[in-house]
Amino acid sequence: MRELRVQMLGPFSLLDGRSGEPGVPRPLLRKAQDLLALILLSPHGVILRETAAEALWPESSVEASKKSMRQALWQIHQATDEPAVLPMPTLGRPSGGLRVSSVPVRQRSGHDGQEGADAGRLVLCEGEALRVNPVRPLQVDVTEVTEAARRAQLLGAGTPDEATLSELERAADLYRGPLLAGCYDEWCLAPRARLEDRALTLLDTLSRGHEGRGDLAAAIVWAQRLLDVEPAHERTHRRLMRLYYRTGDRTRALRQLHRCRWVLQHELGVRPSAQTEELGAAIGADRLAGSVLPDTGSVPVVVVDRDQAAHPEDGGVADAFRAELVALRLSVEAIGERLRQRGETSPADAPMSGPRLPG
């Protein structure tokens, strides 16, 4: 039985053949694509006809939506049904047995394309429900990306091994764009947002994992991929600043800071966090090394280790809070030092201000 591949991340496509093979496209009209996608995205691959009709044809009457549903199902069946042939019975008697002509299963379809043998059918019609046939060989990019993102979450802050990274990379490459690109119907907006979050989790894990293994070039590539999906992901801007600096490209690290400022301002109307600005100041001063010390200038700068590279996101909320406290303490100490220096100067030694009075 031929395997089908359904790609919903980016433009919809239905292909024959396994992943890694070119595949033969199976064309579907727009509403048939939407119906198949809606069934595949539903929990356990099952959805009620009424629910699907309300989502896809919200302004149509009941009769009109039923007719549209039948047409879309017919198109799905024509594109995805396996043209199975009834088996020939074994001739067990010398006189011969009754021969049964080979008739494709698809030609014996009844109402809504329902048939006696459903093994080769992708979408099964079971009363008021539409269901994905569990025995039909099928690959869905959404399923693979979701499973890979769940695995990435389970890794936590740990560094994945090389085999795991390869598997996650293969799944990340399936993310070709937002779910059903070009579709702006209300029913697909929430699943699209969820899948974007899962893609971000996957891409973040890949960038962090390669950085942890010392492959800075690969870490940069996956961080850039993440910003293609979510340009305002501030933590990834910080990671790229750190990675560029570690590869000796301070100019590019500082440009990444300016890009972060611009994106956050234009998309969200906010400025970068103190962590981002402190990291940028340390890079600008070429002091992203050593322990956390205040800068000698008037503005305290948090200086971090080049290899540990100030990314409190890896330590969680507690580490981020501690980083803020350190920055606040340094600022207070710098102000106190300036006040003490001023207090050491006596009033008699201070220069006179204002006009001198005549004697």
Sequence and secondary structure as in RCSB ss.txt:
>XXXX:A:sequence
MRELRVQMLGPFSLLDGRSGEPGVPRPLLRKAQDLLALILLSPHGVILRETAAEALWPESSVEASKKSMRQALWQ
IHQATDEPAVLPMPTLGRPSGGLRVSSVPVRQRSGHDGQEGADAGRLVLCEGEALRVNPVRPLQVDVTEVTEAAR
RAQLLGAGTPDEATLSELERAADLYRGPLLAGCYDEWCLAPRARLEDRALTLLDTLSRGHEGRGDLAAAIVWAQR
LLDVEPAHERTHRRLMRLYYRTGDRTRALRQLHRCRWVLQHELGVRPSAQTEELGAAIGADRLAGSVLPDTGSVP
VVVVDRDQAAHPEDGGVADAFRAELVALRLSVEAIGERLRQRGETSPADAPMSGPRLPG
>XXXX:A:secstr
   EEEE BSS EEEES TTS  EE    HHHHHHHHHHHHSGGGEEEHHHHHHHH TTS HHHHHHHHHHHHHH
HHHHH    B       STT        BGGGG  GGG  S  TT SEEEETTEEEE TTS EEEHHHHHHHHHH
HHHHHTTS   HHHHHHHHHHHTT  SSBTTT   GGGHHHHHHHHHHHHHHHHHHHHHHHHTT HHHHHHHHHH
HHHH TT HHHHHHHHHHHHHTT HHHHHHHHHHHHHHHHHHHS    HHHHHHHHHHHTT   SS    SSSS 
     TTT S GGGTHHHHHHHHHHHHHHHHHHHHHHHHHHHHTS TTTS   S     
